[in-house]
Amino acid sequence: MTAASSATGRPTRLPRSARRKQLLAAAQDVFVAQGYHAAAMDDIAERAGVSKPVLYQHFPGKLELYLALLDTHCDAFAEKIRNAMSATSDNSERVKGAMHAYFDFVSHESEAFRLVFESDLRNDPAVRARVDRMERMSVEAVTETIMVDTGVSRARAEILAAGLCGAAQVAARFWLAGGREVSQEEAEQLMSSLAWRGIASFPLHPDH
């Protein structure tokens, strides 16, 4: 009996939003384990404990499932970066918050980061557009903070922001692939110190 069955053994009719969430969770497990190209709608339906017709009622195809997952994770991640920038006026804490967002995303047990950063579908225009959008939103959040606090031009602030975000992503993935030989807390601190020493060298805006 699946989780979506009643005590009598009859299938329970979930609200549409709950069913969608269930199907997305199952799809994520399958995509992470098998990759997009090897995953099949049969696998996803079986993982969710539903029939294929039920799956197709919610998503017309495998790509739509994948894009829905990307929308969820990309938007949530960009929001974490924005929150890290707005949560405090202490710039060193902002840097720590940004690093934490990347390491936390990469280290999460769901391994959702693989759908975003390591997808075997990265060359698909719709997938690429979503990942690019997430990266732009993340860089933009950091850019605005750098501009306000240092007075450098937008073009210069964007380069600094892209460098910080890129370093955080690469370092977090390297740390995970290397078997977490140092704790996540220490890894975040190391990267925060590195980034802060660079960012802090830029003079504060005269108004600060």
C-alpha positions in Angstrom: 0.0 0.0 0.0 1.4 3.4 -0.9 1.3 6.5 1.3 -1.5 7.7 -1.0 -3.8 4.8 0.0 -6.4 4.7 2.7 -6.7 2.2 5.5 -9.2 0.3 3.3 -6.6 -0.1 0.6 -8.4 2.2 -1.8 -6.3 5.0 -3.4 -6.7 8.3 -1.6 -7.5 11.3 -3.9 -4.9 13.9 -3.0 -5.6 17.6 -3.6 -4.0 18.7 -6.9 -1.3 20.8 -5.1 -0.3 17.9 -2.9 -0.2 15.4 -5.8 2.0 17.8 -7.8 4.4 18.1 -4.8 4.5 14.3 -4.5 5.2 13.9 -8.2 7.9 16.5 -8.2 9.6 14.8 -5.2 9.6 11.5 -7.0 10.9 13.0 -10.2 13.7 14.7 -8.3 14.8 11.4 -6.8 14.8 9.7 -10.2 16.6 12.6 -12.0 19.3 12.9 -9.4 19.9 9.1 -9.4 19.8 8.5 -13.1 20.2 11.8 -14.9 17.6 13.3 -17.2 18.3 11.2 -20.3 18.3 7.9 -18.5 15.2 8.6 -16.4 11.8 7.4 -17.7 8.3 8.5 -16.9 7.6 4.9 -15.9 10.3 5.2 -13.3 8.9 8.4 -11.9 5.3 7.1 -11.8 6.5 4.0 -10.0 8.6 6.0 -7.5 5.5 8.2 -6.8 3.2 5.2 -6.5 0.9 6.4 -9.2 -0.1 5.3 -12.7 1.4 6.9 -15.7 -2.0 8.5 -16.7 -2.0 10.2 -13.3 1.5 11.5 -13.9 0.5 12.8 -17.4 -2.5 14.6 -16.0 -0.1 16.9 -14.1 2.8 17.0 -16.5 2.6 16.5 -20.2 6.2 15.2 -20.4 9.5 14.6 -18.8 10.9 18.0 -19.8 8.0 19.8 -18.1 8.7 17.9 -14.9 12.4 18.8 -15.0 11.6 22.5 -15.7 9.2 22.6 -12.9 11.9 21.3 -10.5 14.3 23.8 -11.9 11.9 26.7 -11.3 11.4 25.6 -7.7 15.1 25.2 -6.8 16.4 28.1 -8.8 13.9 30.6 -7.4 14.5 29.3 -3.9 18.2 29.6 -4.2 18.2 33.1 -5.6 15.9 34.1 -2.7 18.5 32.7 -0.2 21.1 35.0 -1.7 18.8 38.0 -1.6 18.0 37.2 2.1 21.7 36.9 2.9 22.2 40.4 1.5 19.2 42.0 3.2 19.4 40.2 6.6 22.2 42.5 8.0 24.1 45.7 7.3 27.3 44.0 8.3 29.1 43.2 5.1 31.3 40.5 6.5 28.2 38.7 7.7 26.7 39.2 4.2 29.6 37.4 2.7 29.2 34.6 5.2 25.5 34.4 4.4 26.3 34.1 0.7 28.8 31.3 1.2 26.4 29.5 3.5 23.7 29.6 0.9 26.0 27.9 -1.7 27.4 25.3 0.7 24.0 24.5 2.2 22.5 24.0 -1.3 25.3 21.7 -2.4 25.3 19.7 0.9 21.6 19.2 1.2 20.6 15.5 1.3 18.2 16.0 -1.7 21.2 16.7 -4.0 19.0 19.1 -5.9 22.1 21.1 -6.8 22.9 18.4 -9.3 19.8 19.3 -11.3 21.0 22.9 -11.5 24.8 22.8 -11.7 25.5 19.3 -13.1 22.6 18.5 -15.4 23.1 16.4 -18.5 20.5 18.7 -20.1 22.4 22.0 -19.6 22.5 22.7 -23.3 18.7 22.6 -23.6 17.6 26.3 -24.2 14.8 26.1 -21.6 17.1 24.6 -19.0 19.9 27.0 -19.8 17.6 30.0 -19.5 16.5 29.0 -16.0 20.0 28.4 -14.7 21.2 31.6 -16.3 18.3 33.5 -14.6 19.2 32.1 -11.2 22.8 33.1 -11.7 21.8 36.6 -12.8 19.5 37.1 -9.8 22.2 35.9 -7.4 24.8 38.1 -9.0 22.4 41.1 -9.1 21.6 40.8 -5.4 25.3 40.9 -4.5 26.0 43.6 -7.1 23.5 46.0 -5.5 25.1 45.6 -2.1 28.6 46.1 -3.5 27.6 49.3 -5.4 25.9 50.8 -2.3 28.8 50.1 0.0 31.8 50.8 -2.2 30.5 53.3 -4.8 32.1 51.4 -7.7 30.3 51.4 -11.0 27.7 48.7 -11.8 30.0 47.1 -14.4 32.8 46.7 -11.8 30.4 45.6 -9.0 29.0 42.9 -11.3 32.4 41.5 -12.0 33.1 41.4 -8.2 29.7 39.8 -7.5 30.2 37.2 -10.3 33.6 36.3 -8.9 32.3 35.9 -5.4 29.3 33.7 -6.5 31.4 31.7 -8.9 34.1 31.0 -6.3 31.4 30.0 -3.8 29.8 27.5 -6.2 33.0 25.9 -7.3 34.5 25.6 -3.8 31.3 24.1 -2.4 31.1 21.5 -5.2 34.8 20.7 -4.8 34.4 20.3 -1.1 31.5 17.9 -1.5 33.2 15.9 -4.2 36.3 15.7 -2.1 34.5 13.9 0.7 34.0 16.8 3.1 37.4 16.5 4.6 36.8 19.6 6.6 33.5 20.5 8.3 30.9 22.5 6.4 31.3 25.3 9.0 35.0 25.5 8.5 34.8 25.3 4.7 32.3 28.2 4.8 34.6 30.2 7.1 37.6 29.6 4.9 35.8 30.9 1.8 34.2 33.8 3.7 37.6 34.9 4.9 39.1 34.6 1.4 36.3 36.6 -0.1 36.0 39.2 2.6 39.7 40.0 2.4 39.2 40.8 -1.3 36.0 42.7 -1.1 37.0 44.6 2.0 40.0 46.1 0.1 37.6 48.3 -1.8 37.0 51.6 -0.1 33.6 52.3 1.4 31.3 54.8 -0.2 31.9 58.3 1.2 28.3 58.2 2.7 29.2 55.1 4.8 
